[in-house]
Amino acid sequence: MTDQEFIREIAQGNKDAFTALYTQYRSEFIGYMRKRYKGDPDTIVDLYQESCIVLYDRICSGKVSKHGICTMT
């Protein structure tokens, strides 16, 4: 699924799309953060989860459109 498809599906209430988005980018985000910041692994996972919550809230509130985001970090 493309980023735009994720956004559209999540905005329409598809919770499976959010789960798929979360899963798709999780290891890449965590790997990047571990190499870049060498922080506590639990803190890095917490940061990813919080970032996903913010993204979800913004998509659902219409603050993120299919034209205005790239979910890659």
N, C-alpha and C positions, 0 to 999 in steps of 0.2 A: 504494500500500500504506500502511496506517495504521501508526503507531508500534507499536501492539499486535501487528499482523501481523508487522512486522519482528522484534520481540522473539521471538515464537513461532517463526517460521521459523529465525532464527539459533540459538535454543536447541535446535532439532531438527537442527542441523548444516547448514543450507542456506547455503552460502558465497555463492551468488548473491544472496541476500537481504542479506547483509552488504555486498556490493559495491554493491547498489542503495541501501542506506541511506547508505553512504559518499558515493556520488555525489550523492544527493538533497540532502544538507545541506552539502556542501563549499563551494560558492560563497557561500551565505548566511553561513556561519560565517566564512569568510575575509574577505568583504566587511565584516562587522560588526567583526571584529578590526582590520582596516586602518583603519577610520574611528575606532574607539574608542581604540585604543592606538598607532596609527601606528608600529608596529614594523617590523622587517626582514621583508620578504615571505617569505623562506625560513624564518625562525623561526616565523612564523604558520602556514605550511603544516606544519612539523614539529609544532607544538602541536596542530593538527587531527589529524594522523596519530596522535600519542600518545594523544589523547583518544579516538579511535576504537578503538585497541587496548585501552585500559582498559575502555571500554564493552563491547567484544566479550568480554573476559575475564570481566567481571561477569555478562553474560548467560549465558555458557556455564557458569559456576560456580553459577548459580542465585541470585545476589545481586541480580538485577534481574528482576522479574516483569512481566507485562503490565499489572499494576495499579499498579506502583510507579515509573513513569518517564515523563517527557516528554523526547523527544530534542531538542526545540528549545532553543536557548540564548537 
